[in-house]
Amino acid sequence: MSSTDDTVDRNLDTLSRRLAELESATDTALAGGIPDPLPQNDTTEHVSYADLTAANDRLRTQRGWTDVDLDNALTPDQRAGFDRWRARQRIPWDHEDVLAVGFATVLGVAALWYDTAIDGTVANGLGTTRKTVWMRAWERAGKRLPIDYTGPGFGGRAHRVRSPGHDLARPFEALRQIRAGEFRGVRWDYGDRHEITVGGRFREVDSVAEALVLWAQHLAADLVTPMSLPMPGSSWLNEHDNRAARTFAHEVYLGTSAGNGLNIRSGLLTPSLSVITTEVILRTHVHGRVYTRTGSACLDEREQARRDELLLTAHSLIGLASAGKTLGRMIVLDDRKSMSLRHLNAPVLLRMGCLAMQVASDRRTRSRAVAQDWDALAADLQK
């Protein structure tokens, strides 16, 4: 609980006790008795909140009021409203929060610095799954599908970027081709666009469900290969009428060697490891502190807002380092500058965007829940 919350609680408790004394003195006087003298009020004029707090604290010390009992100070409705207001107030960071963010950022930046080596390790790990019985079965099940056509203009090491069926952003086109047993693609020859349709040599599938299963098995078997799968939307760029867009889509996926380009593994799967690491570290920090204090790992609105702030800060720093490395390599490298994009951590940028919207929403909620300041309350009393 912050110091601001402490002063609010003490002031409410002090006002409640003073009102109780006034009511008791009034009842005694109305009954014909002589009430005990009340302490002199040293805040007869409208003062600032800080002055009122200081005066109340002096009175509490004089009267020995050490406990704060808000249950007696507020009615149930008032207490519920006060709890709702306090639950929306921001929790300031302390040194432990800063250390947790720093630790998560250091690990994230280290993963970014060695992203190529980490991606190689991930590729080797995925490659071992190709030898498993179930992966071999999936590979056999996905044979003779039209999306794997490698005829003239659609073959080579980067053939998957030319096939809509290998693009995760085009599932309907992939399923249509698999069901019809017909490949459809676009080939460009000297600036002329040719829509190619090839059929009659592939297996046909009766139902959408079966086509979906075969497509998933085929993509899974391709995912664990060195070339993996192209980034979503790459096949659209490859079909674009702009030659620079087509060249870009082809070169970034092809890479300088097999698996060294920008693909699902290097562009999404491997960078996601740093995102997961940051999430685990900071979520463990926040939930652990709450559990130590309350005995429960559940977070209230204030703790959730603080967690999102910590995550946004760490992810933003890692995202900034990612953008800096990408830009630096673009400036330094003389050829194939597009290959620098494989160092841009897309998952962390997406997570940054989601967290930024959540933090902004929390801030708007707090702004609507802010109580009137002391001057506004004093002005209302003078009306």
N, C-alpha and C positions, 0 to 999 in steps of 0.2 A: 504494500500500500504506500503511495507516495506521500510526501509531506503536505501537499495541498489537500489530499483527502483527510489527513489527520486534523488539520485546522478546521475544515468543514464540520467534521464529527464533533470536535471539542466545542465549537461555537454553537452548534445545534443543541448539544447537551447542556451548555451553560444557559442558553436562552430558556430551555425547558425547565431547568431548576429555578431560574429567577421568576418565570411565570407561575410556577407552582407556589413559590413563596408569596407572590403578590395575591394569588387566589386565596391562599390560606389566611393572609392578613385581612383581605377584604371580607371573607366569611366571618372572621373573628370580630371585626368591627361591626358588621351588620348584626351579629348576635349580641352586641352590647359589651363586648369585651375589649381589652386593650391589646392590640397586636404587638409583637416584638418589633423593635426598630429594624428597618431594612438597611442594607449597606448603601452608602452613597453611590449614585451612578456618576462615574467620571466620563461618560460618553454621551452627554446630553445633546451635543451638537452632532450634525451629520459628519461622520469621519470616514476615512478610507477603510477598506477591508483589513489592511494590515494593522491600523490603529485599533480597530474593534477587536481583532484577535489578541493583540497585546493586552488590552484592557480586560478581556475575558480571562486570559491566562493569569493575570494578577489576581483577579477575583477567585479563580479556582485554587490558586495557591493559598490565599487567605482563608478560604472556607474548607480547604482539604478535600476538594472534589477531584479525586484522582481517576475514578472510573468514568467511562463513557457508556451510557446506556441509551442507545437510540430507540430501543423498543418502547421506552417510556416517553422519549422526546417527540416521537412522531406517531401519528395514527397509522393503522395498517396500510391505507391507501397512500399516505405520504411516504411511508417507508418503501413501499413498492416503487413509487415514482422516483425516489431518491436512489434506490438501487439500480433502476434502469438508467438514470443519468450517470451514475458513477461507473456503470459497466461499459459506457461508451467513451470514457476518458482515456487518453493515450497514456501508456506506461513508458516513462523515460528509460533510455538504455543505461546500463551500468557497465563497469569495466569487464565483467564476465561476458556480456553480450558482445562487446567490441572484440574481445579475444576469440570468441567463437566464430564471429564473422571473419576475422583475420586468418584463423586456422583453415576454415573452409575455402577462403579465397586463395591462400597459398597452395593448397592441394589442387584446386581447380586450374590455377595458372601453370603449375608444374605439369599437370596432365595435358594442358594445351601446348606447352613447350615441347613435350615429347610425344605429340599426337601421332606422328608418323610411326614411331617405334611401337606405340600402344596399338595402333591399327594393325601393324604387322602381327603382333601377338594375337589379337582378336581374329585375324584372318587365319592364322595357323590353328587356333582353337576350333573355329568353324570348319576348317578343312578336315579335321579329324572325324567330324560327324559324317562325312561322306562315306566313310568305311563301315558305318554301322548298318545293321541289317534293315532297319526301318527306313533309313534314308535311301538305301539302294532300292528298296521296294517302291518308294515314292518316285525315284528317278525313272524306274521302269514304267510306272503307271503314267508318267507324264510324257512318254515318248509318242512320236507320230502325231503331235498336235500341230495345227496350222500356224500357231503363233511362233513356232520355232523354224519357220521357213528361212533358208539361207541361200536362195537362188541369186541370180545376177542382180547386183545392186543392193543386196540385203545380207551379204555374207561378211566374213571377216571377224576379227576379235571383238569389234564393237557392234556386232549385229543386233544385240538386244535393244540398243537405243533406236534402231530403225523399225522395231516391231511394236505396234500399239499393245500387243498382248503381254509385253513385259513391263508395261507402265502401270504402276499402282494407281495413277490418277485416271485411268481409262478402263475400269472394270467391265462396263457394259459392252464396249467394243471387243474386249478379250473374250467375254462369254459368248457374244454373238458369233465370233469366228470359230470358237471351239464347237459350238452346237451345229453350225453349218458345215464344218469341215472345210473352211475356205479362208485363205489368208488374204488380207487386204492391207496395202501399204502405199506409200508415196515415194516415188523416185524422181530425182531431179537430174536432168541431162542438159548441161550447157544452158541453164536458165529456164528450161522447159519442164513443166510439172507433168508427171505421168502417174496416174492412179493404177496400181497393179493389183490384179485379182488372180489368185492361183487356187485351184480346187481340184478335186478328183483323186488326190493322192494321200489324203489324210483321213484319220478315223473320224467318224461322226458320233455325236453324243445325243441321246434322246431327250434328256431333261436338263433344266437349268441347275438343279441340285447336283447332278453328276458332273456337269461342266464346272461348277464352282469348286467341287472337291478336286477335280483334276487340275484346275488352274492353280489352286493353293499348293498342291503337291509339286507341281512343276516349278512354281516360283520358289518354294522352299528349297528344292534341289539346286536351283540356280543361285540362290542367295549365299550358299556356303562355298561356292566356287570363288577363285581369286578375283574374277571380274564382277562378282556379285550382280546386283540389279541396278539399272540407271535410276537416277533421282526422279521422283514423280514429276510428270510434265515434260520430261526430256523428249519423248517421241513427238509431242506437239511442236517443240522448237525445231526438231529435225524435219518436220513437214512444212515449216514456215516458208513464206516466199522471200524472206530476207536471208541472203547467203551467209551473212555474219552470224545470224542466230543459228543457222544449221551447222556452221563450222564450230561455233562455240559448244553446242550440245555434243557434237561428235568428239571434239578434242578433250573436253574435261572428263568425259567418260572413258575415252581410250587411255589417257594418261601416258606417262613416259615408259611404262612397262605394265605387264599384266597385273591388275589390281591396284595400281598406283594412282588411279584417277579418282574422280569424284563419283561415288556410288552410294547405294543405300547403306552399306557397311561403314565406309569412311565418312560419309556426310551426315548420317543420322544415328546409327547404332553406336559406333565408337564415341562420338561426342556426347552421347546421352550418359555415358559413364560418369563424366564430371558433374553433370546435372544431378544424377542420382546420389553421388557422393556428397555434394553440397546439401541436398535435401535431407539426407540421413543425419549428417553432422548437426545441422541447425535444429532440425525437428527433435532429435535426441536431447539437445541442450535445453530447448524450451520445455518439452514435456518432463524432462528429468527434474528441472528446477521446480516446476509446479507440483510434481509428485512429492518432492522432498518437503515442500512447504505445506501442502494440503492433504497428502496421502492419496491423491487421485491424479491420474495423468490427463484428465479431461480439461480442456481449455475453455475459459469463458471468452466473451467478445474481446475484451482488452488483450488477453494473452494471444488470441488468434491474430489480432491486428499487429502486435509486436512481432510474432513469428513471421508474418508476411513482410514486415519491414526489414527484418534481418535477412530473409531469403532474397528480397529484391536487391538489397545492397550487395550481397555476395555475388549473385548472378550478374548484376550490372558490372561489377569490377572484372569478372571473368569475361563477360561479353566485350567489354572495352579492350581487354588484352587480346581477345580473339580478333577483333576488328583491326587493332594496331598491327598484329602480326601479318594479317592478310594484306593490309595496305602497304606495309613495309616490304613484303616480298614482291608485290606488284611494282614498287618503285625500283627495287634492286635488280630483279630479274629482267633480262633483256628480251628473252623469247618465251613464248607460251605463258604470258602473264595470267591467262585464265586459270592455269593450274593452281594459282595461289588461293583460289576460292575453296579448295579442299580444307584449308585451315580455318575457314569461317565456321564457328560453332553455331549452326542453325538451331539445334534444340535449346541452347541456353538463351538465344535471342527470343525464341517463341515463349519460353518460360518467363523471361523478363516482361514481355508484353502482357501476359496474363496477370502477373503479380502487380504490374504498374496499374492496371485497371482496378484490381482489388484494393490496393492501397489508396487509390484516389476515391473509390467508393467509401471506404472506411473514413476517410477524411471528411467527405461530404456528410456522412452520417453524424460524425462528431460535431460538425459545424451546426447542424440542425438541433443537436441536443445541448448546445451550450446554454447555460443559465444566464440571466441578466447580470451584468456587472454591478458593482456596488453603487456607482453613480446613478445608474438607471433605476435601481431600487429606491434610492434616496429621492430621485426626481418624482417617482410615482407616489411616494408618501406625501410630498408637498402639494400634490394636486387636490 
